[in-house]
Structures are given as C-alpha cells and as structure tokens.
Amino acid sequence: MLNPKQRYVGKRGFEGYSIFTFSYTAKAIMECFIRGNAIFVLDADPEHWPEKNKQELRENPLAIWIPHQGDWYRRVREVLDLE
C-alpha cells in the first residue's frame, strides 16, 4: 500500500525480513510479515542495516522500531511523512 520502489530480502539473522525503499523518501522500511514482529523505519542506506542485529537496530537513533500493535500502520505513515 506504500508503493515501494525496491525490495531487498534479508539473510542470516534477518531471514523473513524484507527492506523496502521508496521514490518519495530517503527512509526505508524493514518489515517481517510473521505475526508478533515489528517494522523498523530506517534512515540511511538500506544495504547496511541487515548487518545489525535487532537489539542494535532498536538502540540506533537512525532506526525507529514500530511493533505490530495498535495503530502501527498510521505510525509508519507518520514517520514516512505521509500524514
């Protein structure tokens, strides 16, 4: 629904995750479609993010962690400046 431009597929510790880039923002989304996981909105080159583990991503100020709880989709849209 966010109309991604490109998709990268995670490997190693990020199997199940995909990274999406967009033509309308420099931010990227790292998403796992397995229930109970979260979305990370990334603020930099997406090719370097899979080198980090999930704890490092949660602690990094350039990554915003959005658990799949409540109105998470609205939060993603806000972080991408779509609302």
C-alpha atoms as a printed R data frame, in Angstrom:
   type eleno elety resid chain resno      x       y      z
1  ATOM     1    CA   MET     A     1  0.000   0.000  0.000
2  ATOM     2    CA   LEU     A     2  3.022   2.304  0.399
3  ATOM     3    CA   ASN     A     3  4.145   1.741 -3.203
4  ATOM     4    CA   PRO     A     4  7.779   0.648 -2.703
5  ATOM     5    CA   LYS     A     5 10.364   1.219 -5.405
6  ATOM     6    CA   GLN     A     6 12.681  -1.665 -4.488
7  ATOM     7    CA   ARG     A     7 12.777  -4.697 -2.178
8  ATOM     8    CA   TYR     A     8 15.772  -6.355 -0.533
9  ATOM     9    CA   VAL     A     9 15.413  -9.773  1.119
10 ATOM    10    CA   GLY     A    10 17.079 -10.369  4.496
11 ATOM    11    CA   LYS     A    11 19.649 -13.084  5.141
12 ATOM    12    CA   ARG     A    12 21.420 -14.530  8.187
13 ATOM    13    CA   GLY     A    13 19.658 -13.225 11.323
14 ATOM    14    CA   PHE     A    14 17.121 -11.352  9.226
15 ATOM    15    CA   GLU     A    15 15.527 -14.204  7.336
16 ATOM    16    CA   GLY     A    16 11.864 -13.378  6.987
17 ATOM    17    CA   TYR     A    17 12.581  -9.643  6.804
18 ATOM    18    CA   SER     A    18 12.348  -7.523  3.672
19 ATOM    19    CA   ILE     A    19 13.643  -3.983  3.227
20 ATOM    20    CA   PHE     A    20 11.601  -1.644  1.058
21 ATOM    21    CA   THR     A    21 12.820   1.636 -0.420
22 ATOM    22    CA   PHE     A    22 10.628   4.370 -1.874
23 ATOM    23    CA   SER     A    23 10.940   7.042 -4.548
24 ATOM    24    CA   TYR     A    24  9.285   9.701 -2.352
25 ATOM    25    CA   THR     A    25 11.536   9.440  0.742
26 ATOM    26    CA   ALA     A    26 15.114   8.569  1.726
27 ATOM    27    CA   LYS     A    27 13.734   6.390  4.517
28 ATOM    28    CA   ALA     A    28 13.330   2.648  4.132
29 ATOM    29    CA   ILE     A    29 11.174   0.084  5.912
30 ATOM    30    CA   MET     A    30 12.412  -3.245  7.204
31 ATOM    31    CA   GLU     A    31  9.389  -5.485  7.705
32 ATOM    32    CA   CYS     A    32  8.781  -9.032  8.878
33 ATOM    33    CA   PHE     A    33  5.380 -10.375  7.930
34 ATOM    34    CA   ILE     A    34  5.409 -13.027 10.683
35 ATOM    35    CA   ARG     A    35  2.879 -12.228 13.405
36 ATOM    36    CA   GLY     A    36  4.371 -10.711 16.550
37 ATOM    37    CA   ASN     A    37  7.296  -8.984 14.841
38 ATOM    38    CA   ALA     A    38  7.818  -5.315 14.124
39 ATOM    39    CA   ILE     A    39  8.636  -2.775 11.460
40 ATOM    40    CA   PHE     A    40 11.821  -0.746 11.514
41 ATOM    41    CA   VAL     A    41 11.799   2.588  9.688
42 ATOM    42    CA   LEU     A    42 15.407   3.168  8.658
43 ATOM    43    CA   ASP     A    43 17.026   6.496  7.967
44 ATOM    44    CA   ALA     A    44 20.041   5.702  5.738
45 ATOM    45    CA   ASP     A    45 21.391   3.302  3.108
46 ATOM    46    CA   PRO     A    46 19.326   0.092  3.482
47 ATOM    47    CA   GLU     A    47 22.098  -2.210  2.343
48 ATOM    48    CA   HIS     A    48 23.979  -1.697  5.642
49 ATOM    49    CA   TRP     A    49 21.098  -2.334  8.028
50 ATOM    50    CA   PRO     A    50 20.957  -6.154  7.760
51 ATOM    51    CA   GLU     A    51 24.477  -6.231  9.238
52 ATOM    52    CA   LYS     A    52 22.968  -5.069 12.542
53 ATOM    53    CA   ASN     A    53 21.114  -7.337 14.945
54 ATOM    54    CA   LYS     A    54 17.631  -6.436 16.183
55 ATOM    55    CA   GLN     A    55 18.895  -5.079 19.526
56 ATOM    56    CA   GLU     A    56 21.364  -2.790 17.716
57 ATOM    57    CA   LEU     A    57 18.555  -1.539 15.495
58 ATOM    58    CA   ARG     A    58 16.310  -0.781 18.492
59 ATOM    59    CA   GLU     A    59 19.132   1.209 20.113
60 ATOM    60    CA   ASN     A    60 20.121   3.095 16.944
61 ATOM    61    CA   PRO     A    61 18.719   6.635 16.655
62 ATOM    62    CA   LEU     A    62 18.527   6.240 12.851
63 ATOM    63    CA   ALA     A    63 16.051   3.349 13.168
64 ATOM    64    CA   ILE     A    64 12.513   3.680 14.512
65 ATOM    65    CA   TRP     A    65 11.050   0.471 15.920
66 ATOM    66    CA   ILE     A    66  7.284   0.093 15.488
67 ATOM    67    CA   PRO     A    67  5.809  -3.122 16.929
68 ATOM    68    CA   HIS     A    68  2.737  -4.572 15.210
69 ATOM    69    CA   GLN     A    69  0.446  -3.289 17.955
70 ATOM    70    CA   GLY     A    70 -2.363  -0.795 17.986
71 ATOM    71    CA   ASP     A    71 -2.468   1.583 15.047
72 ATOM    72    CA   TRP     A    72  1.031   0.695 13.816
73 ATOM    73    CA   TYR     A    73  0.231   1.428 10.158
74 ATOM    74    CA   ARG     A    74 -0.701   5.042 10.995
75 ATOM    75    CA   ARG     A    75  2.589   5.385 12.905
76 ATOM    76    CA   VAL     A    76  4.534   4.115  9.876
77 ATOM    77    CA   ARG     A    77  2.773   6.644  7.642
78 ATOM    78    CA   GLU     A    78  3.568   9.440 10.120
79 ATOM    79    CA   VAL     A    79  7.262   8.518 10.271
80 ATOM    80    CA   LEU     A    80  7.367   8.479  6.454
81 ATOM    81    CA   ASP     A    81  5.730  11.967  6.494
82 ATOM    82    CA   LEU     A    82  2.644  10.704  4.662
83 ATOM    83    CA   GLU     A    83  0.177  12.069  7.250
